[in-house]
Amino acid sequence: MRVRLSKQLLALFALIIALAFYFLNPLALQPAGTKVIAVAVLMILLWVTEAMPMAVVALLPLVLFPLLRISSIAETATAYSNPVIFLFMGGFMLGLSIEKWNLHRRIALNIVRMTGTSGNHIILGFILATGLMSMWLSNTATAMMMLPIAMSVVHVIRETNPEHKGINNFSLSVMIAIALAANFGGLATIIGTPPNVAYVAFISKQYQYNIGFFNWMIICLPISLLLLFCLYFVMVKWLYPNHLKHSEATKTLISDQINALGSMSGPEKRVMIVFLATATLWVSRQLVNNLTGLNLDDNMIALLCAVALFIIPAGEGRSVALLEWTDTKRMAWGILLLFGGGIALASSLENAGLIEQLGKWFAQYAFNDFLLILLVVTISIFVSEVMSNVAQVIVFAPVVSSLAEAANVHPLLLGIPMTLAASCAGMLPMGTPPNAIAFSSGYIKLKNMVRVGFVMNIISILLITILCWFFLPFIL
C-alpha cells in the first residue's frame, strides 16, 4: 500500500509541476507552446519518477492533445503506426522464436566453450556470447537468459577453487560483464536495443530519412565490438584480475549442459534458417532490390520474417508452427506504445517551435563539431544513469536534431552518438534493465558497479565521440 501511495504522490507532484508550467509560463511561450510544454513536462516527470508504467504514460498524447486542441486524435494516432515500430515488432517475434526453441542457449554455451575455461577466458566467453545475443535479442532478455548460466559457472568455480583469492573478482567480473555486454552488444543493430528503434523512428518521421540496417551496422558494429573488448581488458587486466587457471570442472559443466541439449532439433534448424535469411536480407537489401526490381525495406523484411515464423511448421511430428500467437503474450507490447507516444510528443514539440528554440540556445555553446558531439555524448550517457534510456532518446532526439540544424551539421552526426550513449549506462543498477538483473545476483556491490561503470562511461564517451566524428561524415 505504501508503494502505491508513493507512486500516487509522485504522479501528483508531476501534475502540479506541469500545471505550474501551464499557468505561470516561466519560459514566456506562446499559448500553443505553453500547452505542449506542460504535457511534455508531465510525461517526462512521470517517466523519470516511474510513477506510472512507461507505456501508459505514452498513451497520454492520445487523450491530452485532442483535449487541449494541440492536435486531433487522428493526427496524434499516426505516430503510433510509424513504420519503424513494425521493424521492432518483427525483431521481437524473431527473438521470441529463438528463445522458444532454446537456440539462444545453445549458441551461448558453445561460445563459452570455444573461448576456454580459465577465469579470463570464461569472462571473455560470457562477454562475447552476451554481446552477440544482444545484437539480435532484447538486451533485457539476453541478460535474463545469461544470468542462470553464469550463476551455474560461478558456483562450480567456487566449489573447485574455494581458497583462491581471485574467486570474488571472478564472480564480480562475470556478473558485471553480463550487464554491460548486453548494453554494448545492443548498439550494433537497429533492433538490438529500444533506444535505437526510437531514434530511427524519429528520424524517419521527422526527416523522411530511413537509416538502413546495413548502414547502421557499418558505424555501430565496430563501436560495439570495441566496447566489448575494452570491457574485457578493464575487468580482467586492470580493475578485477582473478588469476584463475584452466578448470576441468568448468569445462565438464559446460559440456554437460551442451550435451543435455542434444543435437540441434528440427525447429531449431528452421528458426536458424529464418534468422540467417532475415539477417542476410537486412544486410543485402539494396542489392536484392537492384537485382529484382522489388522495393523491400527493413520494416518489410522484419514483418516478412515474423509472418514466416507463423507459417513454417515446427516439424518432427509437432502440429504447431515455429511461432504461435499465444507466444506473443511474452512480447514487450508496451515498448511499441512507448515509441508511438514518444514520436507524438516530439512532433508536438517541433510543431510548437520549442525544439528549434532550444537547439538555437544550445548551439551558442558549440565551438566545433567534435566538441559538440563530445558534449552531447557526455550529457546523454550520464543522464541515462538515472533516466530510462528509451524515454531519454524520445526526449533528446528532437533537441539534438534542432541543435544540429542550428549548428549547420547533419542531424545524424549528433543523433546517433546521443542514441548510442544512452545505452551505455553502467554505473547504477537502475541505469538499464541488464544492470538491475546482474545486480540482483548478489555478487555485485554498488561501489564495484560504480567503479567499473564510470571507467566504461569514460571509454564509451571517447570511443563514440571519436568514431562517430570521424566515420559518420563518410557514411552520410
MOSULMO-V200612 format. One record per residue. N is the residue number from 1. RES is the residue in three letters. PHI is phi in whole degrees, 0 to 359 (999 if undefined). PSI is psi as a letter, one per 20 degrees, with the letter a starting at -180 (NA if undefined). Layout:
n;res;phi;psi
N;RES;PHI;PSI
N;RES;PHI;PSI
This chain:
n;res;phi;psi
1;MET;999;h
2;ARG;295;h
3;VAL;296;g
4;ARG;297;h
5;LEU;294;g
6;SER;296;h
7;LYS;291;h
8;GLN;294;h
9;LEU;294;h
10;LEU;296;g
11;ALA;295;h
12;LEU;295;g
13;PHE;300;g
14;ALA;298;g
15;LEU;294;g
16;ILE;296;g
17;ILE;296;g
18;ALA;296;g
19;LEU;294;h
20;ALA;297;g
21;PHE;296;h
22;TYR;288;g
23;PHE;276;h
24;LEU;274;h
25;ASN;48;l
26;PRO;295;h
27;LEU;267;j
28;ALA;54;l
29;LEU;267;r
30;GLN;291;q
31;PRO;308;g
32;ALA;297;g
33;GLY;293;h
34;THR;297;g
35;LYS;294;g
36;VAL;293;g
37;ILE;294;h
38;ALA;295;g
39;VAL;294;g
40;ALA;298;g
41;VAL;298;g
42;LEU;300;g
43;MET;294;g
44;ILE;296;g
45;LEU;294;h
46;LEU;294;h
47;TRP;292;g
48;VAL;295;g
49;THR;277;i
50;GLU;56;k
51;ALA;292;h
52;MET;225;q
53;PRO;305;p
54;MET;300;h
55;ALA;293;h
56;VAL;292;g
57;VAL;301;h
58;ALA;295;i
59;LEU;276;i
60;LEU;302;h
61;PRO;304;h
62;LEU;295;h
63;VAL;262;g
64;LEU;284;h
65;PHE;297;g
66;PRO;294;h
67;LEU;296;h
68;LEU;267;j
69;ARG;59;k
70;ILE;282;g
71;SER;201;q
72;SER;287;r
73;ILE;293;h
74;ALA;295;g
75;GLU;293;g
76;THR;293;g
77;ALA;293;h
78;THR;299;h
79;ALA;295;h
80;TYR;276;j
81;SER;236;k
82;ASN;301;p
83;PRO;306;h
84;VAL;292;h
85;ILE;299;h
86;PHE;285;h
87;LEU;298;g
88;PHE;292;h
89;MET;300;g
90;GLY;298;g
91;GLY;297;g
92;PHE;301;g
93;MET;292;h
94;LEU;297;g
95;GLY;299;g
96;LEU;298;g
97;SER;292;h
98;ILE;296;g
99;GLU;290;g
100;LYS;302;g
101;TRP;260;j
102;ASN;66;j
103;LEU;294;h
104;HIS;298;h
105;ARG;293;g
106;ARG;297;g
107;ILE;297;g
108;ALA;298;g
109;LEU;297;h
110;ASN;291;h
111;ILE;295;g
112;VAL;297;h
113;ARG;296;h
114;MET;292;h
115;THR;280;i
116;GLY;103;r
117;THR;238;j
118;SER;288;r
119;GLY;305;g
120;ASN;295;h
121;HIS;291;h
122;ILE;297;g
123;ILE;299;g
124;LEU;299;g
125;GLY;298;g
126;PHE;293;h
127;ILE;296;g
128;LEU;292;g
129;ALA;296;g
130;THR;294;g
131;GLY;298;g
132;LEU;295;g
133;MET;297;g
134;SER;290;i
135;MET;293;h
136;TRP;239;h
137;LEU;249;r
138;SER;303;p
139;ASN;297;h
140;THR;293;g
141;ALA;297;h
142;THR;298;g
143;ALA;297;g
144;MET;294;h
145;MET;288;h
146;MET;281;h
147;LEU;301;g
148;PRO;297;h
149;ILE;297;g
150;ALA;296;g
151;MET;299;h
152;SER;295;g
153;VAL;296;g
154;VAL;299;g
155;HIS;300;g
156;VAL;294;g
157;ILE;298;h
158;ARG;293;h
159;GLU;290;h
160;THR;272;i
161;ASN;225;l
162;PRO;296;h
163;GLU;259;i
164;HIS;289;p
165;LYS;291;h
166;GLY;272;j
167;ILE;294;h
168;ASN;293;g
169;ASN;297;h
170;PHE;297;g
171;SER;301;g
172;LEU;298;g
173;SER;296;g
174;VAL;298;g
175;MET;291;g
176;ILE;294;h
177;ALA;299;h
178;ILE;297;g
179;ALA;297;g
180;LEU;286;h
181;ALA;294;h
182;ALA;295;h
183;ASN;293;g
184;PHE;290;h
185;GLY;297;h
186;GLY;293;i
187;LEU;292;h
188;ALA;291;h
189;THR;234;r
190;ILE;298;h
191;ILE;269;j
192;GLY;292;h
193;THR;207;q
194;PRO;306;h
195;PRO;303;h
196;ASN;299;g
197;VAL;294;h
198;ALA;300;g
199;TYR;287;g
200;VAL;299;h
201;ALA;296;g
202;PHE;296;g
203;ILE;297;g
204;SER;296;h
205;LYS;285;g
206;GLN;282;g
207;TYR;241;j
208;GLN;52;k
209;TYR;246;o
210;ASN;262;o
211;ILE;279;o
212;GLY;292;q
213;PHE;303;g
214;PHE;292;g
215;ASN;297;h
216;TRP;299;g
217;MET;292;h
218;ILE;304;g
219;ILE;267;h
220;CYS;271;h
221;LEU;297;g
222;PRO;300;h
223;ILE;298;g
224;SER;300;g
225;LEU;295;g
226;LEU;298;g
227;LEU;294;h
228;LEU;296;g
229;PHE;287;h
230;CYS;297;g
231;LEU;301;g
232;TYR;300;g
233;PHE;292;h
234;VAL;297;g
235;MET;287;g
236;VAL;263;h
237;LYS;258;i
238;TRP;236;f
239;LEU;280;g
240;TYR;224;m
241;PRO;294;q
242;ASN;243;h
243;HIS;59;k
244;LEU;277;p
245;LYS;273;r
246;HIS;307;p
247;SER;237;p
248;GLU;292;h
249;ALA;296;g
250;THR;293;g
251;LYS;300;g
252;THR;294;g
253;LEU;300;g
254;ILE;299;g
255;SER;297;g
256;ASP;297;g
257;GLN;292;h
258;ILE;292;g
259;ASN;297;h
260;ALA;296;h
261;LEU;288;h
262;GLY;74;a
263;SER;288;q
264;MET;298;p
265;SER;283;r
266;GLY;301;g
267;PRO;299;h
268;GLU;300;g
269;LYS;298;g
270;ARG;290;h
271;VAL;295;h
272;MET;299;g
273;ILE;296;g
274;VAL;297;g
275;PHE;299;g
276;LEU;294;h
277;ALA;296;g
278;THR;295;g
279;ALA;299;h
280;THR;296;g
281;LEU;295;h
282;TRP;299;g
283;VAL;285;h
284;SER;251;k
285;ARG;305;g
286;GLN;296;g
287;LEU;296;g
288;VAL;298;g
289;ASN;297;g
290;ASN;294;h
291;LEU;280;h
292;THR;253;i
293;GLY;79;j
294;LEU;284;r
295;ASN;230;l
296;LEU;290;q
297;ASP;233;r
298;ASP;298;h
299;ASN;294;g
300;MET;295;h
301;ILE;297;g
302;ALA;298;g
303;LEU;290;h
304;LEU;300;g
305;CYS;299;g
306;ALA;297;g
307;VAL;299;g
308;ALA;300;h
309;LEU;297;h
310;PHE;278;i
311;ILE;259;g
312;ILE;292;p
313;PRO;290;q
314;ALA;291;h
315;GLY;80;a
316;GLU;56;k
317;GLY;81;j
318;ARG;276;p
319;SER;264;k
320;VAL;228;r
321;ALA;274;r
322;LEU;301;h
323;LEU;223;p
324;GLU;251;q
325;TRP;299;h
326;THR;297;h
327;ASP;294;h
328;THR;285;i
329;LYS;298;h
330;ARG;272;j
331;MET;279;q
332;ALA;278;m
333;TRP;299;h
334;GLY;299;h
335;ILE;297;h
336;LEU;294;h
337;LEU;295;h
338;LEU;298;g
339;PHE;300;g
340;GLY;299;g
341;GLY;297;h
342;GLY;294;g
343;ILE;295;g
344;ALA;297;g
345;LEU;295;g
346;ALA;299;g
347;SER;296;g
348;SER;292;h
349;LEU;296;h
350;GLU;293;g
351;ASN;297;h
352;ALA;277;i
353;GLY;80;j
354;LEU;286;h
355;ILE;294;g
356;GLU;299;g
357;GLN;296;g
358;LEU;293;g
359;GLY;298;g
360;LYS;294;h
361;TRP;295;g
362;PHE;291;h
363;ALA;296;h
364;GLN;293;i
365;TYR;260;j
366;ALA;263;p
367;PHE;267;h
368;ASN;203;r
369;ASP;300;g
370;PHE;297;g
371;LEU;294;h
372;LEU;294;g
373;ILE;298;g
374;LEU;301;g
375;LEU;296;g
376;VAL;297;g
377;VAL;295;g
378;THR;298;g
379;ILE;297;g
380;SER;297;g
381;ILE;289;h
382;PHE;277;h
383;VAL;294;h
384;SER;292;i
385;GLU;293;h
386;VAL;239;j
387;MET;227;q
388;SER;308;p
389;ASN;293;h
390;VAL;292;g
391;ALA;299;h
392;GLN;298;g
393;VAL;295;h
394;ILE;301;g
395;VAL;282;g
396;PHE;280;h
397;ALA;305;g
398;PRO;293;h
399;VAL;294;g
400;VAL;289;h
401;SER;293;g
402;SER;294;h
403;LEU;298;g
404;ALA;296;g
405;GLU;296;g
406;ALA;293;h
407;ALA;271;j
408;ASN;62;l
409;VAL;234;r
410;HIS;295;p
411;PRO;305;h
412;LEU;292;h
413;LEU;295;h
414;LEU;255;h
415;GLY;292;g
416;ILE;294;g
417;PRO;302;g
418;MET;299;g
419;THR;293;g
420;LEU;298;g
421;ALA;297;h
422;ALA;297;h
423;SER;262;j
424;CYS;259;j
425;ALA;300;p
426;GLY;223;j
427;MET;275;h
428;LEU;234;q
429;PRO;301;h
430;MET;277;i
431;GLY;299;g
432;THR;216;q
433;PRO;303;g
434;PRO;301;h
435;ASN;300;g
436;ALA;295;h
437;ILE;297;g
438;ALA;294;h
439;PHE;297;h
440;SER;291;i
441;SER;294;h
442;GLY;90;i
443;TYR;271;i
444;ILE;249;p
445;LYS;266;q
446;LEU;303;g
447;LYS;297;h
448;ASN;292;g
449;MET;295;g
450;VAL;297;g
451;ARG;297;g
452;VAL;295;g
453;GLY;299;h
454;PHE;294;g
455;VAL;298;g
456;MET;291;h
457;ASN;298;g
458;ILE;296;g
459;ILE;297;g
460;SER;299;g
461;ILE;301;g
462;LEU;292;g
463;LEU;295;g
464;ILE;297;g
465;THR;297;g
466;ILE;293;g
467;LEU;291;g
468;CYS;292;g
469;TRP;299;h
470;PHE;276;g
471;PHE;266;h
472;LEU;303;g
473;PRO;302;h
474;PHE;291;h
475;ILE;287;h
476;LEU;289;NA
